Amino acid sequence: MAVSTKKQLPKVCRECHRVVDGETCVICSTSNLSTDWSGYLVVIDPINSEVAKKVNINLPGRYALKVR
């Protein structure tokens, strides 16, 4: 009999779309988080990134493209 292990989805801030590890966003200080999101963007250098400029990201980090 196989044991079912459910993978827990990371939570995403509904305000800034940043993927967070805890229960509050370190950027917004909000606890308004969601597990219903899609698209994954990792920004390393937001100053030189055209994609980061397009989606208005100013800080490096992990982001979701769409949060519901």
C-alpha positions in Angstrom: 0.0 0.0 0.0 1.5 3.3 -1.1 1.5 6.3 1.3 0.1 9.4 -0.2 2.2 12.5 0.5 0.6 15.8 -0.4 3.1 18.5 -1.5 2.3 21.8 0.2 2.2 24.7 -2.2 4.2 27.8 -1.2 2.1 30.8 -0.2 2.1 34.0 -2.2 1.5 37.6 -1.1 -1.7 38.9 -2.7 -0.3 42.5 -2.6 3.2 42.1 -4.2 3.0 38.5 -5.5 6.2 37.5 -3.7 6.5 33.8 -2.7 6.8 33.7 1.1 8.0 31.0 3.4 6.2 32.1 6.6 2.8 33.4 7.5 3.5 37.1 6.6 5.2 38.8 3.7 8.6 40.3 4.6 8.1 43.1 2.0 4.5 44.2 2.7 4.2 42.9 6.3 0.7 41.6 5.4 -0.7 38.2 6.2 -3.0 38.3 3.1 -1.5 35.2 1.5 -2.8 32.7 -1.1 -2.0 29.2 -2.2 -4.0 29.7 -5.4 -1.5 31.1 -7.9 0.2 30.3 -11.2 3.3 31.2 -13.0 6.7 31.4 -11.4 9.3 34.1 -11.9 12.8 34.4 -10.2 14.3 37.8 -10.4 18.0 38.0 -9.7 18.9 41.5 -11.1 15.7 43.6 -11.2 17.6 46.7 -12.5 18.9 45.1 -15.7 15.9 42.7 -16.2 13.4 43.7 -18.8 10.9 41.2 -17.5 11.1 42.7 -13.9 10.5 46.2 -15.3 7.5 44.9 -17.3 5.8 43.5 -14.1 7.0 46.4 -11.8 9.4 44.3 -9.6 12.1 46.3 -7.9 13.6 43.7 -5.5 15.2 40.3 -6.3 13.3 37.3 -5.2 10.7 34.7 -6.2 7.3 35.9 -7.5 4.0 34.5 -8.8 2.7 35.9 -12.1 -1.0 35.4 -11.3 -2.5 35.3 -7.8 -6.2 34.5 -7.1 
